[in-house]
Amino acid sequence: MIASPLISVLIVSHNAGSYLAEAVQSIVAQTHTRWEIILVDNASDDGSVAPVAARHAADPRFKLITSPRNLGPSGGACAGLSACLGDYIARLDADDVARPDRLALQLALLETRPDLVAVGADVLCMDDRGRALHPRISIRSAFLRRHGSAWESACVHSTLFFRRSATAERFYNPSMTVCEDVEWIQWLARDNRLGLIAAPLVRFRVHSTSLTKTQNTFHTLAGAEIRLQLSRTTRETRIALATRDFSPLKTDPRLALRQREQAAGFLRDALADKNFLAAAYFCTTSGHWLRFPELLLRALIHGRPWREVLGLFLIRTAWPAWKRIYVRLWRAGLTPRR
């Protein structure tokens, strides 16, 4: 008799090619075995799903959900949620690979920390052939996860592991075809509810056909718009943000602009709203670094909590510097390569 699944691993795939089989197999090889795989086929036409489904057809822990149209990564996740039976949900992108002990380690942390609703981890970036490139470290301090994750994601999406109960109030916004992870992870990270395992539990694939690469301009615009909305929105109105229609961004004329020009426009919008904390962020992404200290000070004067101001300051200064140092130490063999 097969035990009921404790963990539902939700994978959304659209034309993932040969990467999909490796992603699914990395879950099959987990040391923790009370899992199920919910694979959402987002109208793939590259023949990648059929052989994977055939290989695992006899395994009752494998479920395939087929969508007649591409719902996007967030829409696909929403479509797969109702099929998840586990008390916990783990996300894995269709081109990434989980370490064999990933589920066991993340489950152990949540089971011993009732104050947490989710846990992320670090990743090891790899190329399209699976060769290690460099580590990518998540925001490791609880302070930055709470006060800096509106500006930089608190963990890599493919490492996200959360209680199913966290979805009772809300889930991904299905109209976000990119950057859906930024908003959802930020929601989970508030009030120190997201923990972190500071080890690379997922091998994160960097390749030219990834959604981030193929929709780079749209990804940049959507990310900036979401960050502006997050900085404006109070906790009481955050649930409404989950149902806002972001699809008009697909035809937004700002898509024709370069990244710095887009950021300069968001800087003007933030200043017009007297949202000086967001203005401080956008002055750095538009290249106007000299205004950064002034805008942080104005944010304080206009009532933004000092913790939020310090969080943004650290995210845009100390954190990038530390990540560069860490990568160099790793390449020199001076940090663990697990």
Secondary structure, 3 states (H helix, E strand, C coil): CCCCCCEEEEEEECCCCCHHHHHHHHHHCCCCCCEEEEEEEECCCCCCHHHHHHHCCCCCCEEEEEECCCCHHHHHHHHHHCCCCCCEEEECCCCCEECCCHHHHHHHHHHHCCCCCEEEEEEEEECCCCCEEEEECCCCCHHHHHHCCCCCCCCCHHHCEEEHHHHCCCCCCCCCCCCHHHHHHHHHHHHHCEEEEEEEEEEEECCCCCHHHHCHHHHHHHHHHHHHHHHHCCHHHHHHHCCCCCHHHHHCHHHHCCHHHHHHHHHHHHHHCCCHHHHHHHHHHCCCHHHHHHHHHHHHHCCCCHHHHHHHHHHHCHHHHHHHHHHHHHHCCCCCCC
